[in-house]
Amino acid sequence: MKKNWIGTAVLVGVSMATGVVLSQMWEPVHGQPFGFSAENQNVVPQVVVSQPAAMPGWFVDFVPISPQIRAIAIVDAEAKKIAVYHWNTTDGGVQLLSVRNIQPDLMLDEHNARSPLPSELMLEMQWLKQNR
């Protein structure tokens, strides 16, 4: 009598496991049939593309000036602006020091640059092309 119950329990367990596996094979994955599908085989497969996360358009930097004071620089690359703050770590006070639109700065080719300057390099490259 015990052998029949054990055999029945094993048979029910195997049947349940097989049912779970087969039911998963029949379900669509991302809208596409998987395994042996009884659905229409002329279904156009879909492509799932995950877009990369966009990088933030700003950058924040903390620089210690003294044990109690830190400078905070925030660069907004999209708005082309820089803001600088003083942060007093003892009382939590934040003071705006400066804000600057850097768009005109970015339009310059060189300013306070050191040699070799980009203009010098361009002249040298033109000279090399002419003397070949």
Residue, then its C-alpha position, 0 to 999 in steps of 0.5 A: m500500500k505504501k509503494n502505491w502512495i509513493g509512486t502516486a506522489v512521484l507521478v504527481g510531482v513529475s507531472m506538475a514539474t513537466g506542466v510548469v516547464l511546458s507552460q513556460m515554453w508556450e508563453p511569448v517572450h517580449g512578444q515573440p513566440f518561444g519554443f514550439s509555438a502553436e501561434n502563427q509562425n509568420v509573426v515578425p520578430q520584435v527587437v527590444v532595445s534599451q537606451p543607455a542612461a543619459m549623462p547629467g548635463w552638469f558637474v559638481d566639485f567640492v574643494p576644501i579651502s580650510p577645515q571649515i570652508r569648502a568651495i563648491a563649483i557647479v558647471d552646467a554644460e547645457a546652459k554653459k554656466i559656472a556657479v561657485y559657492h562657499w560652504n561653511t561646514t561648521d554652521g552649514g551656511v552657503q554663500l554664492l560667490s560667482v556665476r559666469n556664462i562660459q559660452p563666450d569663453l568657449m568661442l575663443d581659440e586661445h587665451n593665456a595659452r602656453s607655447p606651442l599655441p594651436s595657431e603655431l601648430m597650424l602654421e607649422m603643419q601648413w609649412l610641412k605640407q608645402n615643403r613636402 
